[in-house]
């Protein structure tokens, strides 16, 4: 177990699969290509001072965004922290900033490029910082899936909804086909809107939800009252998605076979174990967890929801949190009046997010100081247009 009630936060055991630093390349993935140039050594004793000097030299020309899942050494230099969409909007609200340094992952930088002006340049300190979930829905796979839905006679009554954690190309596909983007905070609103476009949840209309099957399933069942039988999983690696035409016709939710490699690790057994070890614990998990985990938990919500829940919690209360470890560790450190457990017993960093480290950030900032723009993320103009259509539709949803 990760900690004992009444003690300070205990670090989980290391995972053999953890990759904190990396400069590898996967040309078939969303995460782009390998960084070029020489990075400062992680052991450089002057690294923090170099970061301060470079940040000061850039001044208002640069705006640094730090996602909640980043490690503390990066967050220390962020002008603002938040989830992916909040950060992209914060960038758009700083038109005076020539450079947007996005300490997150590739799809987030794409969203920032879509929402910011042509005069602004979005920089990702390591282009290899991607998202395994976003990689699970390639544009050619989604286009093929739409052909399958068309052949089954259901595409005309299907609205695509894509999670923010998707590539610009997938967001653009969604915009072209009259759909919307959603976040983990407003997925229920987006799904209600989507069903309303095709006759409501009780009719024959459907939603193609990409790329995270768990967020789609959890939202449909927990928030909209649909059943698990209303959901089918489309597997792009199988012919016809592994589904018959009749299964597609009967379904209300067509879920893409994707998941978050971090939140997918948590299990119902983790929940049972922590309840035994810490009687009275409140289990709080992210909706990207499996349906079994969210059903076993006490509270379910987005990253921002998790942070606000801890802020509002009673002193002396005990919590077990199922989300990325950097955030859970930070919450434990900033809420010393509460006992915070990590839900899993082993490390569960977002390894691609952790590719953004202080050496990469220093390298990117010092390059800009020297007049060299590195690792700029630029979205194709047509994709940017249609992705913006889908994002604007999300912004037009009730309550946003």
PAGUPA-334812 format. One record per residue (C-alpha): x, y, z. Coordinates in steps of 0.001 Angstrom, whole numbers, plus 500000, padded with zeros to 6 digits. Each point is the difference from the previous one (the first is absolute). Layout:
<atoms>
XYZ
...
</atoms>
This chain:
<atoms>
500000500000500000
501202503487499230
499693501620503417
498690499530503518
497166502167501359
501284502918501963
503415500059498361
501449502104497234
499709498989496354
502034496905499118
501485499603496555
498791496927498048
502502497406498872
501724500625496661
498565498440496868
502311498290497523
498057501557497140
500551503565501208
501798502259497550
500730503365501576
502543501335497543
499904499103496359
501000501203496610
498786497076497957
497959500330496848
496780498411498789
499196501333496562
496674498141499927
498678501768503079
498361503254500911
503010501081501956
502072501261497088
503738499567499583
503166499937502028
501435503188501425
503151501326498433
502777501884501753
501933499384503178
498119500012503277
501533501171503263
500926497098502241
497299499187502575
502733500056502638
501152503509499096
500080501777503392
499343503322498252
496914498771498150
497439501790502167
501956503248499795
500307499621496229
496239499576499827
499454503163502066
502390502017497850
498444498819496731
496460500572501271
500880503521501124
501681500758496657
496871498977498095
497746502088502231
496537500735498578
501030498603496622
499388496520501422
497113498418501887
500660496647501684
497143497544500495
500292497067502413
497583497083499984
499020498563503382
501805496744499218
503385501655499556
502688499485502595
500641502758502543
503288501142498456
498032501025496893
496945501358501815
502334502357501894
500559501928496745
496405499960498734
498108503274499805
496742498088500327
499024496398500733
496897498102498977
498493497290497834
500501499881496244
497118502178498814
500359502549502769
503647500457499056
499223500384496292
497445502693500830
502469501721502313
502458500130497092
497362501532497736
499343502625502662
503652501171499807
500245501447496459
503020502048501045
502057496845500586
502086499184496949
500886496528501263
497726497516501754
502106497355501745
497594497138500618
501219497623502685
497544497259499207
499640497584497090
499669500304496239
496211500167499625
499893502771502604
502522502057498067
497911499429496867
496924501363501774
501971503054501091
501147500586496420
496389499755498790
498723502494502572
502848502532499899
500715502592497317
502232499523496963
502509502390501599
500562497626502922
502258496956499886
499271496945502125
503050498117501271
500010496462501420
503300499494501862
500146496347498900
498100499017496862
500101496395501205
497588500941502798
496860498435498649
496909498256501288
499477496260499702
496238500540500029
500140502464497117
502220497558498106
497229497398500193
497817501897497512
501830500740496755
498137502057497421
500037497250497346
498492497592502533
497210502436500863
499238500658496331
499835496248499406
497674499647502994
497688502646498563
499854497973496772
498993496952502069
497246502026501668
498848501229496587
499846496451498626
497956498983503057
497596502855499277
500572501863503254
502430502828499204
497146502406499199
498686499599503545
503398499966501733
501689503043501516
503752499781500649
501225501287503354
503715500073500655
501704500449503320
502454502870500288
502698497331500249
500085499444496237
502007501277497063
499123503093498027
499145497739497058
497378498155502085
498565503269501294
499819501194496383
498191496805498962
497506500648502787
499450503577498832
499492498921496374
497333497521501065
497996502325502236
501316498824503332
501688501555502986
502982499719502311
499561499318503706
502071500026503158
499673497642502948
498122502810501762
497321500537497366
499749496614498274
496443499527501306
498924503333498510
501666499174496681
498302496602499829
496577501453500780
500518502570497249
501147497325497548
496986497774500640
497679502992499633
501336500462496461
498770496530499041
496725499576501856
501022499579503604
501326497080502058
496791497968499602
499975500076496220
502291498419497443
502669502684500093
503515499087500986
503259501511501169
503416498934498751
502166500802503014
503779500247499549
502594499103501087
499428499007503649
497435497239500365
499926500311503804
499073503681500154
497317499382497380
498559496952501772
500150501519503483
498329503204498863
497249498240498030
499137497576502804
500580502142503082
498854503390498696
497511499259497213
498352496848501315
500902497757497085
500844496361500636
503190498082499357
498060498120497320
499511503288498159
503783500216499543
502152498167497481
503761500278499521
501385500662496527
503455498439499630
501861501593497072
502366497038499845
497188497598499072
498009499753496754
496848502126500262
501189500998503452
499177496513501272
496285500817499828
497112498878497845
497762502467498195
497170499007502343
502107500742503077
500710503460498602
496300500548499301
498998498936503512
502653502024501830
499534503462501449
503674500537500851
502700498855497580
503152500182502113
503444500152498433
502355497365501377
502375502414501720
501002500665503566
502369501943502235
503067497951500881
500121501698503417
496370499790501104
499554496576498443
502430498550502573
497683500517502958
497835497037500957
497021499210502180
502431497967502113
501972503205500675
496793501529501357
499238496978502174
503559499932501345
500050503664500987
496623499692501754
501462497170502089
503198501891500772
498361503358500712
496479499667501413
497938503104499299
502051500965496949
498313501905497183
500975498564496625
500162502654497278
500813498990496418
500143501456496506
497247498986497502
502668498576497659
500199497067502413
498145496792499134
496296499681500751
500756497512502788
502254502536501715
497640502973499755
497155497786501252
502079498987503023
501151503582500735
498223502589502138
500611502984497750
500851500355496314
501158503133498238
502429501818497765
503439501210501019
498604503392500996
497197498279501915
502540497897501910
502015503085500973
496893501902501143
498781497000501988
503254499877501970
499909503773500517
496501499722501470
500611496841502056
499791500027503777
503314500119501893
500894496554501274
498137498218497201
501581497095498138
500070499704496217
501130497501497399
500409501565496567
500085498180496696
501768502244497527
503534500882498870
502648499778502717
501592503437499573
496639501608500742
499218497709502937
503408500646501533
499502503761499574
496548499829501600
501462498109502966
502695502630500435
497584502938499727
497384498454502324
502024498950503075
496834500091502121
498612496996498109
501262496470499486
500427499335496289
500573496519498602
500915499096496451
497481497413498793
502484497698498276
502921498305501732
502491500738497206
501116503074498102
497569501236497390
501530503110498475
498879501106496575
503318499040498430
499561502087496844
498975503057502025
503135499487502058
502157500392496924
499586503719500624
502694500430502623
502154502892501131
502834499275497508
497547500141497079
498352503156501333
503360501713500530
501141498981496516
496828501382498417
500156503295501906
503717500547499420
499494499279496303
497307502685499827
502264502444501835
502650499303497338
497490500681497226
499351496360499022
496403498760500002
500032496286500796
497287497353500078
497257502223498655
496639498254499684
497975501098496970
496621498551499027
499035499696496329
497816502962499024
496991497927498888
500168497758503058
500352503061502204
496830501506498473
497818496920500534
501475499241503402
499143503562501003
496422499364498807
499779497011502349
501599501921502875
497678502965499448
497057497597500151
501236498833503371
500248503583501197
496388500519498901
498745497105502144
497704500913502902
501847500938503153
503386500451498395
</atoms>
